Amino acid sequence: MKAKIIGYGVSGKAAESYLVAHGIETVVVADANEKVAGDYDFCVVSPGVPIEQVQRESVPVVPEVELPFYCEPKLRSRCMVAVTGTNGKTTVVNQIYRMCSLAQTKAVLCGNVGIPVSRVAKNFNDAVVVMEVSSFMLEQTCLLHPHIAVLTNITADHLDRHRTMENYIRCKARITDKQTRRDLLVVNYDDLNARAVGEAIERAKQVRVIWYSTEEIVSGYYVQDGQVWEKLGRRSRVLGTVDSLGDMAHTLSNALAVIAVGRRLRFPLKTVWEACRYQAQPHRMKLVADSQGVAFYNDSKATNMAATLAATNAIKMPTCLILCGLSKGQDYHELLSQLPAHVEYVLVFGAISEQVMDVAQSLGLKHVSTVTDLTGAVKRAMQIVARPGVVLFSPSGSSFDQFTNYEHRGDEFRKIVLDLINRAPQYSHPVDANL
C-alpha cells in the first residue's frame, strides 16, 4: 500500500514513522496543493491542514489522530478518555494521566498535548488512553470512539479557520459521533455552548451525559458549601472538600471534570483528590516574580479571549493587562466590554493592535494603549501599575505573528521581567504571594 502525507510537522513525521513501521510506503507532501506522481491508497492529514485543502482527494482522507485505528481496526485500549474544549483541556488530560499513574494503572497520554497519537499507538493495548483533542483534529474524524468524552467549554476561538461559531461548535460536538449508550459524555453545565451540546445529546439518548458545575446543583458533580457533591441518582453524597483543588473558578471546574472521570474509572477517592490537587501548568497563570509590590504573571497559554477573561477574573488586585498576537477571527468588543473593573490598564502590541484600539475607541476606553513590543509592554506596565498590583501577560491571541509558539512567547516574557527587575522569582504559586 501507499499513503500520501499532507503536513510534515510533528504529526506528519510521526505518521510517516508509523507507516514505515507497518510496511506502508509513504509520500510526504508539505503543501496540499502539491501534485504527487503515481497512485496512493489513502491520504494522512495533519491537524494544521484545513478540510478545504483535501476535499478534492479521491481516496480516503485519514486525520493523523485516527491513523492507528484506520490501519489496525482491531486496535483496542482498556478505556479511551478524550477531552476537548476551548480552554482547560490540557490541564484536564494531565490530571487524568496523573490520576492513572497514582492508581498504578497503565496509561498513555497523547493528542493535542504535544504527543502524536501515531507515535504512541503501540502502547494502547490494555491501557487507559488519555487524549487531548482539538477542533482541528475533530474536523475530519470518523473513527474516533472515546469511552469517556469530556467537553470543558466552547467559546470563540479559531474562527479564522472554522468561519462561524456554529461550525466551531459542530466540530467540538463530533467527539460524541461514535459514542453509544454504553459510553459517557462529561459536560460543563456552566458553559452555555457546552450545555447546549450536552442537552442535545441527552435528548437524543445516544450517550449517557454527566454534568459538572461550580454554580448549580446538577446530575453529576457540583460544589456546595465548600464541598464537592456527587449526584448520580436521587441521592447526593459528599466526596470531599475543595480546599486543595485550587482557589480559582476555572481550576475548580477542571477538577470536577477529572473527578467525574476518576469515579467512572473506579479509582479510590484519595487518588482522585491527589491527582486534582492544583498545580500550575507551564505558561498558565505562573507567577514569574514579585518585586516592589508588583506581581508578574505569565499566562502566555491564553490564546483566546475566554482564557484571558478567566485570568483577569481570577486576580482581584489592580491589574495592568498585556495583550498581543493574532486574533483568529475573534471580536475584541467581547473582551474589552467584559474586563473586570480592577483591570486599570490594557497594553497591546502585535497583529491585533489596530483591531483592539478600534474597539477601545468605539467603547470610549481611555485606559487602552499600544506599545511597540513585549519589552516595551513590560517596561510601561512597571511604570503605570498600581502598588500592590499585578502585571498580567495574558495575550488572548495566538503567538505566530512574532513568536514560534506560546511557550517561546512566555519564555521571552519571563526573561524580560527577570532582566528588568534583576532578581530571581520568590514564589511558585499564587497563594504564596497572597493573591
Secondary structure as the mmCIF struct_conf table of DSSP 4:
data_model
#
loop_
_struct_conf.conf_type_id
_struct_conf.id
_struct_conf.beg_label_comp_id
_struct_conf.beg_label_asym_id
_struct_conf.beg_label_seq_id
_struct_conf.end_label_comp_id
_struct_conf.end_label_asym_id
_struct_conf.end_label_seq_id
STRN STRN1 LYS A 2 ILE A 6
BEND BEND1 GLY A 9 GLY A 9
HELX_RH_AL_P HELX_RH_AL_P1 VAL A 10 ALA A 21
TURN_TY1_P TURN_TY1_P1 HIS A 22 GLY A 23
STRN STRN2 GLU A 25 VAL A 29
BEND BEND2 ALA A 30 ASP A 31
TURN_TY1_P TURN_TY1_P2 ALA A 32 ASN A 33
BEND BEND3 GLU A 34 GLU A 34
BEND BEND4 ALA A 37 GLY A 38
BEND BEND5 ASP A 41 ASP A 41
STRN STRN3 PHE A 42 VAL A 45
TURN_TY1_P TURN_TY1_P3 PRO A 47 GLY A 48
BEND BEND6 VAL A 49 VAL A 49
HELX_RH_3T_P HELX_RH_3T_P1 ILE A 51 GLN A 53
TURN_TY1_P TURN_TY1_P4 VAL A 54 ARG A 56
BEND BEND7 SER A 58 VAL A 59
STRN STRN4 VAL A 61 PRO A 63
HELX_RH_3T_P HELX_RH_3T_P2 GLU A 64 GLU A 66
HELX_RH_AL_P HELX_RH_AL_P2 LEU A 67 CYS A 71
TURN_TY1_P TURN_TY1_P5 PRO A 73 LYS A 74
BEND BEND8 ARG A 78 ARG A 78
STRN STRN5 CYS A 79 THR A 84
BEND BEND9 THR A 86 GLY A 88
HELX_RH_AL_P HELX_RH_AL_P3 LYS A 89 LEU A 102
TURN_TY1_P TURN_TY1_P6 ALA A 103 GLN A 104
STRN STRN6 ALA A 107 GLY A 111
TURN_TY1_P TURN_TY1_P7 ASN A 112 GLY A 114
STRN STRN7 ILE A 115 ILE A 115
HELX_RH_AL_P HELX_RH_AL_P4 VAL A 117 VAL A 120
HELX_RH_3T_P HELX_RH_3T_P3 ALA A 121 ASN A 123
TURN_TY1_P TURN_TY1_P8 ASN A 125 ASP A 126
BEND BEND10 ALA A 127 ALA A 127
STRN STRN8 VAL A 128 GLU A 132
HELX_RH_AL_P HELX_RH_AL_P5 SER A 135 LEU A 138
TURN_TY1_P TURN_TY1_P9 GLU A 139 GLN A 140
BEND BEND11 CYS A 142 LEU A 143
BEND BEND12 HIS A 147 HIS A 147
STRN STRN9 ILE A 148 LEU A 151
BEND BEND13 ALA A 156 ALA A 156
HELX_RH_AL_P HELX_RH_AL_P6 LEU A 159 HIS A 162
BEND BEND14 THR A 164 THR A 164
HELX_RH_AL_P HELX_RH_AL_P7 MET A 165 ALA A 173
HELX_RH_3T_P HELX_RH_3T_P4 ARG A 174 THR A 176
TURN_TY1_P TURN_TY1_P10 ASP A 177 LYS A 178
TURN_TY1_P TURN_TY1_P11 ARG A 181 ARG A 182
BEND BEND15 ASP A 183 ASP A 183
STRN STRN10 LEU A 184 ASN A 188
TURN_TY1_P TURN_TY1_P12 TYR A 189 ASP A 190
BEND BEND16 ASP A 191 ASP A 191
HELX_RH_AL_P HELX_RH_AL_P8 LEU A 192 ALA A 204
TURN_TY1_P TURN_TY1_P13 LYS A 205 LYS A 205
BEND BEND17 GLN A 206 VAL A 207
STRN STRN11 ARG A 208 SER A 213
BEND BEND18 THR A 214 GLU A 216
BEND BEND19 SER A 219 SER A 219
STRN STRN12 GLY A 220 GLN A 224
TURN_TY1_P TURN_TY1_P14 ASP A 225 GLY A 226
STRN STRN13 GLN A 227 LYS A 231
BEND BEND20 LEU A 232 ARG A 234
STRN STRN14 SER A 236 THR A 241
BEND BEND21 VAL A 242 VAL A 242
TURN_TY1_P TURN_TY1_P15 ASP A 243 SER A 244
BEND BEND22 LEU A 245 LEU A 245
BEND BEND23 ASP A 247 MET A 248
HELX_RH_AL_P HELX_RH_AL_P9 ALA A 249 ARG A 264
TURN_TY1_P TURN_TY1_P16 LEU A 265 ARG A 266
HELX_RH_AL_P HELX_RH_AL_P10 LEU A 269 CYS A 276
BEND BEND24 ARG A 277 ARG A 277
HELX_LH_PP_P HELX_LH_PP_P1 ALA A 280 GLN A 281
TURN_TY1_P TURN_TY1_P17 PRO A 282 HIS A 283
BEND BEND25 ARG A 284 MET A 285
STRN STRN15 LYS A 286 SER A 291
TURN_TY1_P TURN_TY1_P18 GLN A 292 GLY A 293
STRN STRN16 VAL A 294 ASN A 298
TURN_TY1_P TURN_TY1_P19 SER A 300 LYS A 301
BEND BEND26 ASN A 304 ASN A 304
HELX_RH_AL_P HELX_RH_AL_P11 MET A 305 ALA A 314
BEND BEND27 MET A 317 MET A 317
STRN STRN17 THR A 319 CYS A 324
BEND BEND28 GLY A 325 GLY A 325
STRN STRN18 LEU A 326 LEU A 326
TURN_TY1_P TURN_TY1_P20 LYS A 328 GLY A 329
HELX_RH_AL_P HELX_RH_AL_P12 TYR A 332 LEU A 336
TURN_TY1_P TURN_TY1_P21 SER A 337 GLN A 338
TURN_TY1_P TURN_TY1_P22 ALA A 341 HIS A 342
STRN STRN19 VAL A 343 VAL A 348
BEND BEND29 GLY A 350 GLY A 350
TURN_TY1_P TURN_TY1_P23 ALA A 351 ILE A 352
HELX_RH_AL_P HELX_RH_AL_P13 SER A 353 LEU A 363
TURN_TY1_P TURN_TY1_P24 GLY A 364 GLY A 364
BEND BEND30 LYS A 366 HIS A 367
STRN STRN20 VAL A 368 THR A 370
BEND BEND31 THR A 372 ASP A 373
HELX_RH_AL_P HELX_RH_AL_P14 LEU A 374 ILE A 384
BEND BEND32 VAL A 385 VAL A 385
BEND BEND33 ARG A 387 PRO A 388
STRN STRN21 GLY A 389 SER A 396
BEND BEND34 GLY A 397 GLY A 397
STRN STRN22 SER A 398 SER A 398
BEND BEND35 SER A 399 SER A 399
TURN_TY1_P TURN_TY1_P25 PHE A 400 GLN A 402
BEND BEND36 PHE A 403 ASN A 405
HELX_RH_AL_P HELX_RH_AL_P15 TYR A 406 ILE A 421
TURN_TY1_P TURN_TY1_P26 ASN A 422 ASN A 422
BEND BEND37 ARG A 423 ARG A 423
BEND BEND38 SER A 428 HIS A 429
HELX_RH_3T_P HELX_RH_3T_P5 PRO A 430 ALA A 433
TURN_TY1_P TURN_TY1_P27 ASN A 434 ASN A 434
#
